[in-house]
Amino acid sequence: MPRDHRVAERFDADRDHLRAVAHRMLGSRDEADDAVQEAWLRADRIDLDTVENPTGWLTTVTARVCLDMLRARRARPVPSAALVEAPDAVEPEAEAVLAESVGRALLVVLDRLSPAQRVAFVLHDLFAVPFEEVAAAVDRSVPAAKKLASRARERVRGTPVTDPARHAGHRRIVAAFLAASRGGDLDTLLELLAPDVVRRADRVAAPASARSVRGARQVADETREFAARARAGEVALVDGSPGIVIAPRGRLLAVLRVRIDGGRISEVDVIADPARLSRVALAVGPLP
């Protein structure tokens, strides 16, 4: 078999794996495809038959491409206005695939890591790549690569909770609220909201006339109007407590900080101002 055919077959055997790695690093299917294409161009320049572990080599090459793309992205940040898009415009199928394969909350937290931390964490913690190969991908020593992954892991998991049972109960309530919001389930929303619940929003999230809404029925009715936006939401840790991130295509649009008293939601603060969002501590918690 000609060499170019052997290289193509070897690469095709790992293409899905490489795309999955790139997708988690970049949070974009289009950018992931670009990264895999660039990895293919680099692979085509060498003889993979001489490589002891072709899959590992290709993974390292793809990771290096992604690291360069992440660094370029950080040097040219996307204007915040470009991220405030209508969630209705996002295809439900695309959103479902993204949430299932990566998770919006995880993508949001990964976006807050340095490029090297993100690459190290994704390779080691999500794909079990040995640290020797992680170190090669990020061009660091093995101890330095371990430190990068450890710091990333701390940010992804967040601060350990002091009352796990209470925390789990609050997370279930927030998850139920999100599910009811997506489905416009008025009865469930009214069960979850305290009678005197208050919903507050900042200047970006709502006009001045709608910055504050009080009462379970009023908040429930308003929540039902934003079912499309809720479909781009996911439960996350917001300043250490269960809350919600709204992240179409994995890009942070808003955060809902939720307060729970007596088993019901008593306050919801909607934060969409980029300056405020940057100060909110976000985490996912322990990964499965």
C-alpha positions in Angstrom: 0.0 0.0 0.0 1.4 3.5 -0.9 2.6 5.6 2.0 0.0 8.3 1.6 -2.7 5.7 1.7 -1.3 4.2 4.9 -1.1 7.7 6.5 -4.7 8.4 5.5 -5.9 5.1 7.0 -4.0 5.6 10.2 -5.3 9.2 10.6 -8.9 8.2 9.7 -8.8 5.5 12.5 -8.1 8.3 15.0 -10.1 11.1 13.5 -13.1 10.8 15.8 -10.9 10.7 18.9 -8.9 13.7 17.7 -12.1 15.7 17.0 -13.4 14.9 20.5 -10.1 16.1 22.0 -10.1 19.3 20.0 -13.8 19.9 20.7 -13.3 19.8 24.4 -10.3 22.0 24.2 -11.8 24.6 21.9 -15.6 24.4 22.7 -16.4 24.8 19.0 -17.1 22.1 16.5 -16.0 24.2 13.6 -12.7 25.1 15.3 -12.2 21.5 16.3 -12.5 20.5 12.6 -10.0 23.1 11.7 -7.6 21.8 14.4 -7.9 18.2 13.2 -7.3 19.4 9.6 -4.1 21.1 10.6 -3.0 18.0 12.5 -3.6 16.0 9.3 -1.4 18.4 7.3 1.4 17.9 9.9 0.9 14.1 10.0 1.2 14.0 6.2 4.7 15.4 6.4 6.1 12.5 8.4 6.2 8.7 8.2 3.8 7.4 10.8 5.2 3.9 10.4 8.3 5.1 12.3 6.2 6.4 15.3 5.9 4.0 18.2 2.5 5.3 19.3 0.7 7.0 16.4 -2.5 7.7 18.4 -0.5 9.4 21.1 1.6 11.3 18.6 -1.5 12.5 16.7 -3.2 13.5 20.0 -0.1 15.5 21.0 0.0 17.3 17.6 -3.7 18.1 17.8 -3.2 19.4 21.3 -0.4 21.7 20.2 -2.6 23.0 17.4 -5.4 23.7 19.9 -3.0 25.4 22.3 -1.9 27.8 19.5 -5.5 28.5 18.7 -6.4 29.1 22.3 -3.5 31.5 22.7 -4.5 33.4 19.5 -8.1 33.5 20.8 -7.0 35.0 24.1 -4.9 37.6 22.2 -8.0 38.5 20.2 -10.9 38.3 22.7 -14.4 38.1 21.2 -16.3 41.3 21.9 -18.9 40.7 24.6 -21.7 42.0 22.4 -21.0 39.2 19.9 -21.8 36.7 22.6 -25.2 38.2 23.5 -27.0 36.5 20.8 -30.6 35.3 20.7 -30.6 31.7 22.1 -33.6 31.0 19.8 -31.2 31.2 16.9 -29.2 28.2 18.2 -30.3 24.9 16.7 -31.8 22.7 19.5 -30.1 19.7 17.9 -26.7 21.4 18.0 -27.2 22.5 21.6 -28.2 19.0 22.7 -25.1 17.5 21.1 -22.9 20.1 22.7 -24.4 19.6 26.2 -24.3 15.8 25.9 -20.7 15.6 24.7 -19.0 18.3 26.7 -21.4 20.2 29.0 -22.0 24.0 28.8 -20.9 24.6 32.4 -17.7 22.8 31.8 -17.0 24.7 28.6 -17.6 28.0 30.5 -15.2 27.1 33.3 -12.6 25.8 30.8 -12.8 29.2 29.0 -11.5 30.8 32.3 -8.4 28.6 32.4 -5.1 29.6 30.8 -4.5 27.9 27.4 -1.9 25.6 28.9 -4.1 24.7 31.9 -7.0 23.9 29.6 -4.9 21.6 27.4 -3.3 19.8 30.3 -6.7 19.3 32.1 -8.5 18.1 29.0 -5.7 15.7 28.0 -5.1 14.1 31.4 -8.4 14.4 33.3 -10.9 13.9 30.4 -8.8 11.6 28.1 -6.4 9.9 30.5 -3.3 10.9 28.5 -0.1 10.2 30.5 1.6 13.2 31.8 4.7 12.5 29.7 2.6 13.1 26.6 0.8 16.1 28.3 4.2 17.6 29.0 5.2 17.3 25.4 1.9 18.9 24.2 2.3 22.0 26.4 6.1 22.1 26.1 6.7 21.9 29.8 8.4 19.5 32.2 6.3 16.6 33.6 6.1 18.2 37.1 5.0 21.5 35.5 2.4 19.7 33.4 1.0 18.0 36.6 0.8 21.4 38.3 -1.1 22.9 35.4 -3.6 20.0 35.5 -3.9 20.3 39.3 -4.7 24.0 39.2 -7.2 23.5 36.5 -8.9 20.7 38.4 -9.2 22.9 41.4 -11.0 25.6 39.4 -13.2 23.1 37.6 -14.3 21.4 40.9 -14.6 24.5 43.0 -14.2 24.8 46.8 -15.2 21.6 48.7 -18.7 22.0 50.3 -19.0 22.0 54.0 -22.5 20.5 54.1 -22.8 17.9 51.2 -26.4 16.9 52.0 -27.7 20.5 52.0 -25.7 21.3 48.9 -27.1 18.2 47.1 -30.6 19.2 48.1 -30.1 22.8 46.8 -28.7 21.4 43.5 -31.8 19.3 43.0 -34.0 22.3 43.5 -32.1 24.4 41.0 -32.1 21.5 38.5 -35.8 21.2 38.9 -36.3 24.9 38.4 -34.2 24.8 35.2 -36.1 21.8 33.9 -39.5 23.5 34.6 -38.2 26.7 33.0 -37.3 24.9 29.8 -40.7 23.2 29.6 -42.8 26.2 30.8 -44.2 24.1 33.6 -46.1 26.7 35.6 -47.3 24.3 38.3 -43.8 23.1 39.1 -42.4 26.6 39.0 -45.0 27.7 41.6 -44.1 24.8 43.8 -40.4 25.6 43.7 -40.7 29.4 44.2 -41.3 31.0 47.6 -44.5 33.1 47.7 -42.4 36.3 48.1 -39.6 35.3 45.8 -37.6 38.2 44.2 -36.0 38.2 40.8 -33.4 40.9 40.3 -31.5 41.6 37.1 -28.6 43.9 36.2 -28.7 46.6 33.4 -27.6 44.2 30.7 -30.0 41.4 31.6 -33.1 43.6 31.8 -34.4 47.1 31.1 -34.8 49.5 34.0 -38.5 48.9 34.2 -38.0 45.1 34.7 -34.9 45.1 37.0 -36.9 43.6 39.9 -39.9 41.3 39.9 -41.5 40.1 43.2 -44.0 37.2 43.8 -44.1 33.6 42.8 -46.7 34.0 40.1 -45.0 37.0 38.5 -41.6 35.3 38.5 -43.0 32.1 37.2 -44.9 33.8 34.3 -41.7 35.7 33.4 -39.6 32.6 33.5 -41.9 30.8 31.1 -41.3 33.5 28.6 -37.7 32.7 28.5 -37.9 28.9 27.9 -35.7 29.2 24.8 -32.9 30.8 26.9 -33.3 28.2 29.6 -32.6 25.5 27.0 -29.1 27.0 26.8 -28.8 26.7 30.6 -27.0 24.2 32.8 -26.6 23.9 36.6 -23.2 25.0 37.9 -21.6 26.3 41.0 -22.0 30.1 41.2 -19.9 31.6 43.9 -19.8 28.2 45.6 -23.6 27.5 45.5 -25.8 25.8 43.0 -26.9 28.2 40.3 -27.4 28.3 36.5 -25.2 29.4 33.6 -26.8 30.4 30.4 -24.3 29.5 27.7 -25.4 29.2 24.0 -22.8 27.2 22.2 -20.8 27.1 25.4 -20.3 30.8 25.5 -21.3 32.5 28.7 -24.3 34.8 28.3 -25.6 35.1 31.8 -25.5 33.6 35.3 -28.4 33.0 37.7 -27.4 33.2 41.3 -30.1 31.4 43.3 -30.9 31.6 47.0 -32.9 28.9 48.7 -34.6 29.1 52.0 -36.8 26.5 53.6 -36.7 24.3 50.5 -37.9 27.0 48.1 -36.2 29.5 45.9 -36.4 32.9 47.6 -34.1 35.0 45.4 -32.8 34.9 41.8 -30.2 37.3 40.7 -29.6 37.5 36.9 -26.1 38.7 36.0 -25.3 39.5 32.4 -23.0 42.5 32.7 -19.6 41.3 31.4 -17.7 43.2 34.2 -19.9 41.5 36.8 -19.7 38.1 35.1 -15.9 38.2 35.2 -16.0 38.5 39.0 -18.4 35.6 39.6 -16.6 32.4 40.6 -17.9 29.5 38.5 -17.2 25.8 38.8 -18.7 22.5 37.8 -18.0 20.4 40.9 -16.6 16.9 40.9 -16.8 15.3 37.4 -18.4 11.8 37.0 
